[in-house]
């Protein structure tokens, strides 16, 4: 388990949101860990963001799941790139 902002690569990431935890955040208006990205960590010697990468976001006040910038829900991907407090998928 990582508590890090990157940069690192996760293969076969799974994006999960606990609805119970999300409801707690909405009710109490306080931050709480309730959304995770789990996968297989890999070390990349040449870490760069490909032009085909898509940014993933999560905001419990706006969405029930992780989403792409166009609002498309994200539940899994081939690879996730975590860099500078942002998550990108391929």
PDB file of N, CA, C and O in Angstrom, chain B, residues numbered from 101:
ATOM      1  N   UNK B 101       0.843  -1.172   0.000  1.00  0.00           N
ATOM      2  CA  UNK B 101       0.000   0.000   0.000  1.00  0.00           C
ATOM      3  C   UNK B 101       0.888   1.234   0.000  1.00  0.00           C
ATOM      4  O   UNK B 101       1.866   1.300   0.745  1.00  0.00           O
ATOM      5  N   UNK B 102       0.550   2.214  -0.836  1.00  0.00           N
ATOM      6  CA  UNK B 102       1.342   3.434  -0.949  1.00  0.00           C
ATOM      7  C   UNK B 102       0.556   4.612  -0.398  1.00  0.00           C
ATOM      8  O   UNK B 102      -0.644   4.744  -0.637  1.00  0.00           O
ATOM      9  N   UNK B 103       1.246   5.457   0.336  1.00  0.00           N
ATOM     10  CA  UNK B 103       0.691   6.734   0.769  1.00  0.00           C
ATOM     11  C   UNK B 103       1.624   7.797   0.210  1.00  0.00           C
ATOM     12  O   UNK B 103       2.292   8.515   0.954  1.00  0.00           O
ATOM     13  N   UNK B 104       1.658   7.881  -1.100  1.00  0.00           N
ATOM     14  CA  UNK B 104       2.670   8.641  -1.793  1.00  0.00           C
ATOM     15  C   UNK B 104       2.034   9.339  -2.980  1.00  0.00           C
ATOM     16  O   UNK B 104       0.997   8.902  -3.480  1.00  0.00           O
ATOM     17  N   UNK B 105       2.634  10.393  -3.421  1.00  0.00           N
ATOM     18  CA  UNK B 105       2.112  11.113  -4.578  1.00  0.00           C
ATOM     19  C   UNK B 105       2.841  10.764  -5.860  1.00  0.00           C
ATOM     20  O   UNK B 105       2.513  11.310  -6.913  1.00  0.00           O
ATOM     21  N   UNK B 106       3.813   9.878  -5.806  1.00  0.00           N
ATOM     22  CA  UNK B 106       4.510   9.438  -6.996  1.00  0.00           C
ATOM     23  C   UNK B 106       5.852  10.122  -7.129  1.00  0.00           C
ATOM     24  O   UNK B 106       6.291  10.778  -6.184  1.00  0.00           O
ATOM     25  N   UNK B 107       6.509   9.998  -8.240  1.00  0.00           N
ATOM     26  CA  UNK B 107       5.979   9.301  -9.414  1.00  0.00           C
ATOM     27  C   UNK B 107       6.178   7.786  -9.315  1.00  0.00           C
ATOM     28  O   UNK B 107       7.233   7.306  -8.901  1.00  0.00           O
ATOM     29  N   UNK B 108       5.155   7.062  -9.700  1.00  0.00           N
ATOM     30  CA  UNK B 108       5.265   5.624  -9.840  1.00  0.00           C
ATOM     31  C   UNK B 108       4.171   5.112 -10.753  1.00  0.00           C
ATOM     32  O   UNK B 108       3.240   5.831 -11.113  1.00  0.00           O
ATOM     33  N   UNK B 109       4.311   3.850 -11.116  1.00  0.00           N
ATOM     34  CA  UNK B 109       3.409   3.213 -12.075  1.00  0.00           C
ATOM     35  C   UNK B 109       2.696   2.059 -11.382  1.00  0.00           C
ATOM     36  O   UNK B 109       3.318   1.292 -10.647  1.00  0.00           O
ATOM     37  N   UNK B 110       1.398   1.937 -11.613  1.00  0.00           N
ATOM     38  CA  UNK B 110       0.628   0.785 -11.146  1.00  0.00           C
ATOM     39  C   UNK B 110       0.070   0.059 -12.358  1.00  0.00           C
ATOM     40  O   UNK B 110      -0.596   0.658 -13.202  1.00  0.00           O
ATOM     41  N   UNK B 111       0.348  -1.235 -12.439  1.00  0.00           N
ATOM     42  CA  UNK B 111      -0.246  -2.042 -13.500  1.00  0.00           C
ATOM     43  C   UNK B 111      -1.565  -2.620 -13.002  1.00  0.00           C
ATOM     44  O   UNK B 111      -1.709  -2.939 -11.822  1.00  0.00           O
ATOM     45  N   UNK B 112      -2.501  -2.748 -13.891  1.00  0.00           N
ATOM     46  CA  UNK B 112      -3.838  -3.279 -13.612  1.00  0.00           C
ATOM     47  C   UNK B 112      -4.491  -2.592 -12.409  1.00  0.00           C
ATOM     48  O   UNK B 112      -4.965  -3.268 -11.496  1.00  0.00           O
ATOM     49  N   UNK B 113      -4.519  -1.262 -12.402  1.00  0.00           N
ATOM     50  CA  UNK B 113      -5.120  -0.562 -11.262  1.00  0.00           C
ATOM     51  C   UNK B 113      -6.631  -0.759 -11.203  1.00  0.00           C
ATOM     52  O   UNK B 113      -7.303  -0.856 -12.229  1.00  0.00           O
ATOM     53  N   UNK B 114      -7.137  -0.814 -10.002  1.00  0.00           N
ATOM     54  CA  UNK B 114      -8.574  -0.880  -9.735  1.00  0.00           C
ATOM     55  C   UNK B 114      -8.929   0.350  -8.904  1.00  0.00           C
ATOM     56  O   UNK B 114      -8.302   0.613  -7.878  1.00  0.00           O
ATOM     57  N   UNK B 115      -9.924   1.094  -9.346  1.00  0.00           N
ATOM     58  CA  UNK B 115     -10.346   2.336  -8.704  1.00  0.00           C
ATOM     59  C   UNK B 115     -11.623   2.044  -7.920  1.00  0.00           C
ATOM     60  O   UNK B 115     -12.639   1.663  -8.502  1.00  0.00           O
ATOM     61  N   UNK B 116     -11.571   2.221  -6.608  1.00  0.00           N
ATOM     62  CA  UNK B 116     -12.714   1.883  -5.761  1.00  0.00           C
ATOM     63  C   UNK B 116     -13.079   3.043  -4.841  1.00  0.00           C
ATOM     64  O   UNK B 116     -12.208   3.737  -4.316  1.00  0.00           O
ATOM     65  N   UNK B 117     -14.385   3.239  -4.657  1.00  0.00           N
ATOM     66  CA  UNK B 117     -14.905   4.241  -3.732  1.00  0.00           C
ATOM     67  C   UNK B 117     -15.871   3.536  -2.792  1.00  0.00           C
ATOM     68  O   UNK B 117     -16.793   2.856  -3.241  1.00  0.00           O
ATOM     69  N   UNK B 118     -15.664   3.695  -1.501  1.00  0.00           N
ATOM     70  CA  UNK B 118     -16.598   3.164  -0.509  1.00  0.00           C
ATOM     71  C   UNK B 118     -17.779   4.129  -0.427  1.00  0.00           C
ATOM     72  O   UNK B 118     -17.609   5.282  -0.032  1.00  0.00           O
ATOM     73  N   UNK B 119     -18.950   3.675  -0.790  1.00  0.00           N
ATOM     74  CA  UNK B 119     -20.131   4.547  -0.743  1.00  0.00           C
ATOM     75  C   UNK B 119     -20.457   4.944   0.691  1.00  0.00           C
ATOM     76  O   UNK B 119     -20.898   6.067   0.935  1.00  0.00           O
ATOM     77  N   UNK B 120     -20.247   4.049   1.632  1.00  0.00           N
ATOM     78  CA  UNK B 120     -20.469   4.379   3.040  1.00  0.00           C
ATOM     79  C   UNK B 120     -19.536   5.506   3.475  1.00  0.00           C
ATOM     80  O   UNK B 120     -19.959   6.453   4.137  1.00  0.00           O
ATOM     81  N   UNK B 121     -18.269   5.394   3.098  1.00  0.00           N
ATOM     82  CA  UNK B 121     -17.304   6.440   3.421  1.00  0.00           C
ATOM     83  C   UNK B 121     -17.628   7.745   2.727  1.00  0.00           C
ATOM     84  O   UNK B 121     -17.488   8.817   3.316  1.00  0.00           O
ATOM     85  N   UNK B 122     -18.059   7.664   1.483  1.00  0.00           N
ATOM     86  CA  UNK B 122     -18.432   8.865   0.731  1.00  0.00           C
ATOM     87  C   UNK B 122     -19.607   9.577   1.401  1.00  0.00           C
ATOM     88  O   UNK B 122     -19.607  10.802   1.529  1.00  0.00           O
ATOM     89  N   UNK B 123     -20.597   8.812   1.824  1.00  0.00           N
ATOM     90  CA  UNK B 123     -21.753   9.402   2.497  1.00  0.00           C
ATOM     91  C   UNK B 123     -21.353  10.072   3.809  1.00  0.00           C
ATOM     92  O   UNK B 123     -21.904  11.111   4.173  1.00  0.00           O
ATOM     93  N   UNK B 124     -20.388   9.473   4.521  1.00  0.00           N
ATOM     94  CA  UNK B 124     -19.894  10.076   5.755  1.00  0.00           C
ATOM     95  C   UNK B 124     -19.268  11.433   5.456  1.00  0.00           C
ATOM     96  O   UNK B 124     -19.520  12.408   6.164  1.00  0.00           O
ATOM     97  N   UNK B 125     -18.441  11.495   4.390  1.00  0.00           N
ATOM     98  CA  UNK B 125     -17.803  12.753   3.992  1.00  0.00           C
ATOM     99  C   UNK B 125     -18.860  13.795   3.632  1.00  0.00           C
ATOM    100  O   UNK B 125     -18.756  14.950   4.043  1.00  0.00           O
ATOM    101  N   UNK B 126     -19.868  13.396   2.871  1.00  0.00           N
ATOM    102  CA  UNK B 126     -20.922  14.332   2.476  1.00  0.00           C
ATOM    103  C   UNK B 126     -21.688  14.853   3.696  1.00  0.00           C
ATOM    104  O   UNK B 126     -22.018  16.037   3.772  1.00  0.00           O
ATOM    105  N   UNK B 127     -21.962  13.973   4.633  1.00  0.00           N
ATOM    106  CA  UNK B 127     -22.712  14.341   5.832  1.00  0.00           C
ATOM    107  C   UNK B 127     -21.912  15.260   6.750  1.00  0.00           C
ATOM    108  O   UNK B 127     -22.428  16.261   7.247  1.00  0.00           O
ATOM    109  N   UNK B 128     -20.641  14.906   6.971  1.00  0.00           N
ATOM    110  CA  UNK B 128     -19.814  15.625   7.950  1.00  0.00           C
ATOM    111  C   UNK B 128     -18.947  16.726   7.358  1.00  0.00           C
ATOM    112  O   UNK B 128     -18.358  17.520   8.092  1.00  0.00           O
ATOM    113  N   UNK B 129     -18.869  16.776   6.027  1.00  0.00           N
ATOM    114  CA  UNK B 129     -18.052  17.785   5.341  1.00  0.00           C
ATOM    115  C   UNK B 129     -16.611  17.782   5.858  1.00  0.00           C
ATOM    116  O   UNK B 129     -16.002  18.838   6.030  1.00  0.00           O
ATOM    117  N   UNK B 130     -16.076  16.588   6.102  1.00  0.00           N
ATOM    118  CA  UNK B 130     -14.695  16.403   6.541  1.00  0.00           C
ATOM    119  C   UNK B 130     -14.041  15.349   5.661  1.00  0.00           C
ATOM    120  O   UNK B 130     -14.706  14.442   5.161  1.00  0.00           O
ATOM    121  N   UNK B 131     -12.734  15.477   5.479  1.00  0.00           N
ATOM    122  CA  UNK B 131     -11.997  14.502   4.687  1.00  0.00           C
ATOM    123  C   UNK B 131     -11.881  13.183   5.442  1.00  0.00           C
ATOM    124  O   UNK B 131     -11.742  13.164   6.665  1.00  0.00           O
ATOM    125  N   UNK B 132     -11.939  12.104   4.713  1.00  0.00           N
ATOM    126  CA  UNK B 132     -11.720  10.762   5.257  1.00  0.00           C
ATOM    127  C   UNK B 132     -11.305   9.859   4.103  1.00  0.00           C
ATOM    128  O   UNK B 132     -11.815   9.995   2.991  1.00  0.00           O
ATOM    129  N   UNK B 133     -10.392   8.948   4.359  1.00  0.00           N
ATOM    130  CA  UNK B 133      -9.943   8.037   3.313  1.00  0.00           C
ATOM    131  C   UNK B 133     -11.064   7.046   3.013  1.00  0.00           C
ATOM    132  O   UNK B 133     -11.434   6.236   3.863  1.00  0.00           O
ATOM    133  N   UNK B 134     -11.596   7.118   1.802  1.00  0.00           N
ATOM    134  CA  UNK B 134     -12.670   6.209   1.404  1.00  0.00           C
ATOM    135  C   UNK B 134     -12.576   5.822  -0.067  1.00  0.00           C
ATOM    136  O   UNK B 134     -13.426   5.091  -0.574  1.00  0.00           O
ATOM    137  N   UNK B 135     -11.543   6.310  -0.752  1.00  0.00           N
ATOM    138  CA  UNK B 135     -11.336   6.000  -2.163  1.00  0.00           C
ATOM    139  C   UNK B 135      -9.900   5.506  -2.337  1.00  0.00           C
ATOM    140  O   UNK B 135      -8.962   6.101  -1.807  1.00  0.00           O
ATOM    141  N   UNK B 136      -9.739   4.410  -3.085  1.00  0.00           N
ATOM    142  CA  UNK B 136      -8.413   3.821  -3.249  1.00  0.00           C
ATOM    143  C   UNK B 136      -8.139   3.460  -4.703  1.00  0.00           C
ATOM    144  O   UNK B 136      -9.049   3.268  -5.510  1.00  0.00           O
ATOM    145  N   UNK B 137      -6.855   3.379  -4.998  1.00  0.00           N
ATOM    146  CA  UNK B 137      -6.391   2.843  -6.272  1.00  0.00           C
ATOM    147  C   UNK B 137      -5.412   1.742  -5.908  1.00  0.00           C
ATOM    148  O   UNK B 137      -4.384   1.996  -5.280  1.00  0.00           O
ATOM    149  N   UNK B 138      -5.732   0.522  -6.304  1.00  0.00           N
ATOM    150  CA  UNK B 138      -4.871  -0.619  -6.000  1.00  0.00           C
ATOM    151  C   UNK B 138      -4.402  -1.258  -7.285  1.00  0.00           C
ATOM    152  O   UNK B 138      -5.165  -1.395  -8.242  1.00  0.00           O
ATOM    153  N   UNK B 139      -3.149  -1.645  -7.299  1.00  0.00           N
ATOM    154  CA  UNK B 139      -2.584  -2.292  -8.468  1.00  0.00           C
ATOM    155  C   UNK B 139      -1.223  -2.859  -8.136  1.00  0.00           C
ATOM    156  O   UNK B 139      -0.840  -2.949  -6.970  1.00  0.00           O
ATOM    157  N   UNK B 140      -0.500  -3.240  -9.167  1.00  0.00           N
ATOM    158  CA  UNK B 140       0.826  -3.819  -9.009  1.00  0.00           C
ATOM    159  C   UNK B 140       1.871  -2.739  -9.294  1.00  0.00           C
ATOM    160  O   UNK B 140       1.993  -2.285 -10.432  1.00  0.00           O
ATOM    161  N   UNK B 141       2.631  -2.321  -8.269  1.00  0.00           N
ATOM    162  CA  UNK B 141       3.615  -1.262  -8.476  1.00  0.00           C
ATOM    163  C   UNK B 141       4.760  -1.730  -9.363  1.00  0.00           C
ATOM    164  O   UNK B 141       5.238  -2.858  -9.240  1.00  0.00           O
ATOM    165  N   UNK B 142       5.186  -0.861 -10.245  1.00  0.00           N
ATOM    166  CA  UNK B 142       6.307  -1.128 -11.148  1.00  0.00           C
ATOM    167  C   UNK B 142       7.230   0.067 -11.159  1.00  0.00           C
ATOM    168  O   UNK B 142       6.782   1.210 -11.075  1.00  0.00           O
ATOM    169  N   UNK B 143       8.497  -0.193 -11.261  1.00  0.00           N
ATOM    170  CA  UNK B 143       9.491   0.871 -11.346  1.00  0.00           C
ATOM    171  C   UNK B 143       9.733   1.156 -12.819  1.00  0.00           C
ATOM    172  O   UNK B 143       9.950   0.240 -13.612  1.00  0.00           O
ATOM    173  N   UNK B 144       9.695   2.411 -13.171  1.00  0.00           N
ATOM    174  CA  UNK B 144       9.931   2.809 -14.551  1.00  0.00           C
ATOM    175  C   UNK B 144      11.201   3.647 -14.609  1.00  0.00           C
ATOM    176  O   UNK B 144      11.277   4.708 -13.990  1.00  0.00           O
ATOM    177  N   UNK B 145      12.195   3.173 -15.351  1.00  0.00           N
ATOM    178  CA  UNK B 145      13.456   3.904 -15.464  1.00  0.00           C
ATOM    179  C   UNK B 145      13.279   5.197 -16.257  1.00  0.00           C
ATOM    180  O   UNK B 145      13.938   6.199 -15.980  1.00  0.00           O
ATOM    181  N   UNK B 146      12.394   5.166 -17.235  1.00  0.00           N
ATOM    182  CA  UNK B 146      12.168   6.331 -18.103  1.00  0.00           C
ATOM    183  C   UNK B 146      10.726   6.793 -17.906  1.00  0.00           C
ATOM    184  O   UNK B 146       9.846   6.482 -18.709  1.00  0.00           O
ATOM    185  N   UNK B 147      10.501   7.531 -16.838  1.00  0.00           N
ATOM    186  CA  UNK B 147       9.143   7.928 -16.487  1.00  0.00           C
ATOM    187  C   UNK B 147       8.778   9.217 -17.200  1.00  0.00           C
ATOM    188  O   UNK B 147       9.353  10.272 -16.931  1.00  0.00           O
ATOM    189  N   UNK B 148       7.822   9.126 -18.108  1.00  0.00           N
ATOM    190  CA  UNK B 148       7.304  10.309 -18.781  1.00  0.00           C
ATOM    191  C   UNK B 148       5.819  10.099 -19.048  1.00  0.00           C
ATOM    192  O   UNK B 148       5.349   8.963 -19.115  1.00  0.00           O
ATOM    193  N   UNK B 149       5.104  11.168 -19.195  1.00  0.00           N
ATOM    194  CA  UNK B 149       3.668  11.111 -19.413  1.00  0.00           C
ATOM    195  C   UNK B 149       3.386  11.047 -20.912  1.00  0.00           C
ATOM    196  O   UNK B 149       3.633  12.023 -21.621  1.00  0.00           O
ATOM    197  N   UNK B 150       2.873   9.913 -21.411  1.00  0.00           N
ATOM    198  CA  UNK B 150       2.579   9.804 -22.843  1.00  0.00           C
ATOM    199  C   UNK B 150       1.441  10.735 -23.249  1.00  0.00           C
ATOM    200  O   UNK B 150       0.584  11.051 -22.423  1.00  0.00           O
ATOM    201  N   UNK B 151       1.417  11.176 -24.500  1.00  0.00           N
ATOM    202  CA  UNK B 151       0.346  12.067 -24.963  1.00  0.00           C
ATOM    203  C   UNK B 151      -1.028  11.407 -24.950  1.00  0.00           C
ATOM    204  O   UNK B 151      -2.043  12.103 -24.993  1.00  0.00           O
ATOM    205  N   UNK B 152      -1.081  10.081 -24.893  1.00  0.00           N
ATOM    206  CA  UNK B 152      -2.369   9.373 -24.881  1.00  0.00           C
ATOM    207  C   UNK B 152      -2.942   9.205 -23.475  1.00  0.00           C
ATOM    208  O   UNK B 152      -4.048   8.689 -23.316  1.00  0.00           O
ATOM    209  N   UNK B 153      -2.201   9.635 -22.458  1.00  0.00           N
ATOM    210  CA  UNK B 153      -2.661   9.488 -21.076  1.00  0.00           C
ATOM    211  C   UNK B 153      -3.880  10.366 -20.817  1.00  0.00           C
ATOM    212  O   UNK B 153      -3.998  11.472 -21.344  1.00  0.00           O
ATOM    213  N   UNK B 154      -4.783   9.843 -19.992  1.00  0.00           N
ATOM    214  CA  UNK B 154      -5.999  10.579 -19.617  1.00  0.00           C
ATOM    215  C   UNK B 154      -6.000  10.788 -18.114  1.00  0.00           C
ATOM    216  O   UNK B 154      -5.744   9.859 -17.349  1.00  0.00           O
ATOM    217  N   UNK B 155      -6.293  12.031 -17.690  1.00  0.00           N
ATOM    218  CA  UNK B 155      -6.298  12.337 -16.266  1.00  0.00           C
ATOM    219  C   UNK B 155      -7.552  11.802 -15.588  1.00  0.00           C
ATOM    220  O   UNK B 155      -8.656  11.888 -16.126  1.00  0.00           O
ATOM    221  N   UNK B 156      -7.358  11.249 -14.396  1.00  0.00           N
ATOM    222  CA  UNK B 156      -8.449  10.712 -13.585  1.00  0.00           C
ATOM    223  C   UNK B 156      -8.603  11.598 -12.356  1.00  0.00           C
ATOM    224  O   UNK B 156      -7.617  12.014 -11.749  1.00  0.00           O
ATOM    225  N   UNK B 157      -9.842  11.878 -12.000  1.00  0.00           N
ATOM    226  CA  UNK B 157     -10.123  12.729 -10.830  1.00  0.00           C
ATOM    227  C   UNK B 157     -11.153  12.045  -9.935  1.00  0.00           C
ATOM    228  O   UNK B 157     -11.889  11.159 -10.368  1.00  0.00           O
ATOM    229  N   UNK B 158     -11.185  12.477  -8.683  1.00  0.00           N
ATOM    230  CA  UNK B 158     -12.253  12.045  -7.787  1.00  0.00           C
ATOM    231  C   UNK B 158     -12.585  13.180  -6.838  1.00  0.00           C
ATOM    232  O   UNK B 158     -11.705  13.732  -6.178  1.00  0.00           O
ATOM    233  N   UNK B 159     -13.857  13.521  -6.776  1.00  0.00           N
ATOM    234  CA  UNK B 159     -14.359  14.529  -5.857  1.00  0.00           C
ATOM    235  C   UNK B 159     -15.670  13.993  -5.299  1.00  0.00           C
ATOM    236  O   UNK B 159     -16.648  13.891  -6.040  1.00  0.00           O
ATOM    237  N   UNK B 160     -15.720  13.648  -4.011  1.00  0.00           N
ATOM    238  CA  UNK B 160     -16.935  13.038  -3.452  1.00  0.00           C
ATOM    239  C   UNK B 160     -18.165  13.942  -3.524  1.00  0.00           C
ATOM    240  O   UNK B 160     -19.291  13.449  -3.456  1.00  0.00           O
ATOM    241  N   UNK B 161     -17.970  15.245  -3.661  1.00  0.00           N
ATOM    242  CA  UNK B 161     -19.101  16.168  -3.740  1.00  0.00           C
ATOM    243  C   UNK B 161     -19.683  16.256  -5.147  1.00  0.00           C
ATOM    244  O   UNK B 161     -20.800  16.740  -5.332  1.00  0.00           O
ATOM    245  N   UNK B 162     -18.923  15.787  -6.141  1.00  0.00           N
ATOM    246  CA  UNK B 162     -19.382  15.867  -7.532  1.00  0.00           C
ATOM    247  C   UNK B 162     -19.657  14.505  -8.172  1.00  0.00           C
ATOM    248  O   UNK B 162     -20.521  14.382  -9.039  1.00  0.00           O
ATOM    249  N   UNK B 163     -18.914  13.484  -7.736  1.00  0.00           N
ATOM    250  CA  UNK B 163     -19.007  12.188  -8.398  1.00  0.00           C
ATOM    251  C   UNK B 163     -19.066  11.053  -7.392  1.00  0.00           C
ATOM    252  O   UNK B 163     -18.567  11.168  -6.273  1.00  0.00           O
ATOM    253  N   UNK B 164     -19.685   9.956  -7.808  1.00  0.00           N
ATOM    254  CA  UNK B 164     -19.751   8.756  -6.979  1.00  0.00           C
ATOM    255  C   UNK B 164     -18.569   7.831  -7.234  1.00  0.00           C
ATOM    256  O   UNK B 164     -18.320   6.915  -6.449  1.00  0.00           O
ATOM    257  N   UNK B 165     -17.834   8.061  -8.330  1.00  0.00           N
ATOM    258  CA  UNK B 165     -16.710   7.223  -8.717  1.00  0.00           C
ATOM    259  C   UNK B 165     -15.547   8.099  -9.161  1.00  0.00           C
ATOM    260  O   UNK B 165     -15.682   9.318  -9.269  1.00  0.00           O
ATOM    261  N   UNK B 166     -14.418   7.478  -9.414  1.00  0.00           N
ATOM    262  CA  UNK B 166     -13.339   8.166 -10.112  1.00  0.00           C
ATOM    263  C   UNK B 166     -13.841   8.434 -11.524  1.00  0.00           C
ATOM    264  O   UNK B 166     -14.581   7.619 -12.075  1.00  0.00           O
ATOM    265  N   UNK B 167     -13.453   9.563 -12.122  1.00  0.00           N
ATOM    266  CA  UNK B 167     -13.929   9.906 -13.459  1.00  0.00           C
ATOM    267  C   UNK B 167     -12.807  10.515 -14.301  1.00  0.00           C
ATOM    268  O   UNK B 167     -11.829  11.047 -13.777  1.00  0.00           O
ATOM    269  N   UNK B 168     -12.980  10.420 -15.624  1.00  0.00           N
ATOM    270  CA  UNK B 168     -12.125  11.154 -16.547  1.00  0.00           C
ATOM    271  C   UNK B 168     -12.612  12.597 -16.580  1.00  0.00           C
ATOM    272  O   UNK B 168     -13.653  12.914 -16.004  1.00  0.00           O
ATOM    273  N   UNK B 169     -11.881  13.459 -17.238  1.00  0.00           N
ATOM    274  CA  UNK B 169     -12.259  14.877 -17.274  1.00  0.00           C
ATOM    275  C   UNK B 169     -13.608  15.111 -17.946  1.00  0.00           C
ATOM    276  O   UNK B 169     -14.268  16.112 -17.668  1.00  0.00           O
ATOM    277  N   UNK B 170     -14.032  14.191 -18.838  1.00  0.00           N
ATOM    278  CA  UNK B 170     -15.332  14.340 -19.493  1.00  0.00           C
ATOM    279  C   UNK B 170     -16.476  13.727 -18.683  1.00  0.00           C
ATOM    280  O   UNK B 170     -17.624  13.726 -19.127  1.00  0.00           O
ATOM    281  N   UNK B 171     -16.156  13.198 -17.480  1.00  0.00           N
ATOM    282  CA  UNK B 171     -17.179  12.633 -16.614  1.00  0.00           C
ATOM    283  C   UNK B 171     -17.368  11.129 -16.748  1.00  0.00           C
ATOM    284  O   UNK B 171     -18.189  10.552 -16.035  1.00  0.00           O
ATOM    285  N   UNK B 172     -16.633  10.485 -17.637  1.00  0.00           N
ATOM    286  CA  UNK B 172     -16.731   9.038 -17.816  1.00  0.00           C
ATOM    287  C   UNK B 172     -16.199   8.325 -16.567  1.00  0.00           C
ATOM    288  O   UNK B 172     -15.066   8.583 -16.158  1.00  0.00           O
ATOM    289  N   UNK B 173     -16.991   7.432 -15.949  1.00  0.00           N
ATOM    290  CA  UNK B 173     -16.523   6.701 -14.766  1.00  0.00           C
ATOM    291  C   UNK B 173     -15.319   5.811 -15.092  1.00  0.00           C
ATOM    292  O   UNK B 173     -15.213   5.266 -16.190  1.00  0.00           O
ATOM    293  N   UNK B 174     -14.422   5.678 -14.121  1.00  0.00           N
ATOM    294  CA  UNK B 174     -13.238   4.826 -14.267  1.00  0.00           C
ATOM    295  C   UNK B 174     -13.234   3.815 -13.128  1.00  0.00           C
ATOM    296  O   UNK B 174     -13.277   4.190 -11.956  1.00  0.00           O
ATOM    297  N   UNK B 175     -13.183   2.524 -13.477  1.00  0.00           N
ATOM    298  CA  UNK B 175     -13.135   1.464 -12.479  1.00  0.00           C
ATOM    299  C   UNK B 175     -11.846   0.659 -12.555  1.00  0.00           C
ATOM    300  O   UNK B 175     -11.396   0.098 -11.556  1.00  0.00           O
ATOM    301  N   UNK B 176     -11.248   0.603 -13.755  1.00  0.00           N
ATOM    302  CA  UNK B 176      -9.991  -0.105 -13.935  1.00  0.00           C
ATOM    303  C   UNK B 176      -9.301   0.409 -15.187  1.00  0.00           C
ATOM    304  O   UNK B 176      -9.911   1.080 -16.019  1.00  0.00           O
ATOM    305  N   UNK B 177      -8.030   0.086 -15.307  1.00  0.00           N
ATOM    306  CA  UNK B 177      -7.253   0.512 -16.470  1.00  0.00           C
ATOM    307  C   UNK B 177      -6.109  -0.467 -16.668  1.00  0.00           C
ATOM    308  O   UNK B 177      -5.879  -1.356 -15.849  1.00  0.00           O
ATOM    309  N   UNK B 178      -5.407  -0.286 -17.759  1.00  0.00           N
ATOM    310  CA  UNK B 178      -4.247  -1.114 -18.044  1.00  0.00           C
ATOM    311  C   UNK B 178      -3.065  -0.675 -17.172  1.00  0.00           C
ATOM    312  O   UNK B 178      -2.380  -1.500 -16.568  1.00  0.00           O
ATOM    313  N   UNK B 179      -2.844   0.649 -17.122  1.00  0.00           N
ATOM    314  CA  UNK B 179      -1.746   1.222 -16.345  1.00  0.00           C
ATOM    315  C   UNK B 179      -2.200   2.561 -15.765  1.00  0.00           C
ATOM    316  O   UNK B 179      -2.914   3.321 -16.419  1.00  0.00           O
ATOM    317  N   UNK B 180      -1.779   2.837 -14.541  1.00  0.00           N
ATOM    318  CA  UNK B 180      -1.991   4.152 -13.934  1.00  0.00           C
ATOM    319  C   UNK B 180      -0.628   4.771 -13.650  1.00  0.00           C
ATOM    320  O   UNK B 180       0.267   4.105 -13.131  1.00  0.00           O
ATOM    321  N   UNK B 181      -0.477   6.032 -13.989  1.00  0.00           N
ATOM    322  CA  UNK B 181       0.749   6.788 -13.733  1.00  0.00           C
ATOM    323  C   UNK B 181       0.421   7.817 -12.670  1.00  0.00           C
ATOM    324  O   UNK B 181      -0.480   8.635 -12.858  1.00  0.00           O
ATOM    325  N   UNK B 182       1.133   7.789 -11.566  1.00  0.00           N
ATOM    326  CA  UNK B 182       0.894   8.728 -10.479  1.00  0.00           C
ATOM    327  C   UNK B 182       2.081   9.671 -10.396  1.00  0.00           C
ATOM    328  O   UNK B 182       3.202   9.256 -10.101  1.00  0.00           O
ATOM    329  N   UNK B 183       1.823  10.937 -10.660  1.00  0.00           N
ATOM    330  CA  UNK B 183       2.893  11.929 -10.689  1.00  0.00           C
ATOM    331  C   UNK B 183       2.343  13.299 -10.300  1.00  0.00           C
ATOM    332  O   UNK B 183       1.277  13.703 -10.765  1.00  0.00           O
ATOM    333  N   UNK B 184       3.071  14.002  -9.451  1.00  0.00           N
ATOM    334  CA  UNK B 184       2.704  15.358  -9.034  1.00  0.00           C
ATOM    335  C   UNK B 184       1.266  15.470  -8.525  1.00  0.00           C
ATOM    336  O   UNK B 184       0.536  16.379  -8.922  1.00  0.00           O
ATOM    337  N   UNK B 185       0.865  14.566  -7.663  1.00  0.00           N
ATOM    338  CA  UNK B 185      -0.482  14.562  -7.074  1.00  0.00           C
ATOM    339  C   UNK B 185      -1.596  14.370  -8.095  1.00  0.00           C
ATOM    340  O   UNK B 185      -2.745  14.723  -7.827  1.00  0.00           O
ATOM    341  N   UNK B 186      -1.273  13.819  -9.255  1.00  0.00           N
ATOM    342  CA  UNK B 186      -2.277  13.555 -10.272  1.00  0.00           C
ATOM    343  C   UNK B 186      -2.190  12.094 -10.700  1.00  0.00           C
ATOM    344  O   UNK B 186      -1.135  11.465 -10.612  1.00  0.00           O
ATOM    345  N   UNK B 187      -3.316  11.573 -11.164  1.00  0.00           N
ATOM    346  CA  UNK B 187      -3.389  10.192 -11.652  1.00  0.00           C
ATOM    347  C   UNK B 187      -3.765  10.226 -13.120  1.00  0.00           C
ATOM    348  O   UNK B 187      -4.721  10.893 -13.514  1.00  0.00           O
ATOM    349  N   UNK B 188      -3.005   9.504 -13.921  1.00  0.00           N
ATOM    350  CA  UNK B 188      -3.233   9.413 -15.359  1.00  0.00           C
ATOM    351  C   UNK B 188      -3.342   7.943 -15.719  1.00  0.00           C
ATOM    352  O   UNK B 188      -2.648   7.117 -15.125  1.00  0.00           O
ATOM    353  N   UNK B 189      -4.187   7.596 -16.666  1.00  0.00           N
ATOM    354  CA  UNK B 189      -4.306   6.205 -17.090  1.00  0.00           C
ATOM    355  C   UNK B 189      -4.014   6.050 -18.578  1.00  0.00           C
ATOM    356  O   UNK B 189      -4.136   6.989 -19.365  1.00  0.00           O
ATOM    357  N   UNK B 190      -3.629   4.841 -18.926  1.00  0.00           N
ATOM    358  CA  UNK B 190      -3.411   4.467 -20.324  1.00  0.00           C
ATOM    359  C   UNK B 190      -4.384   3.351 -20.655  1.00  0.00           C
ATOM    360  O   UNK B 190      -4.398   2.858 -21.783  1.00  0.00           O
TER     361      UNK B 190
END
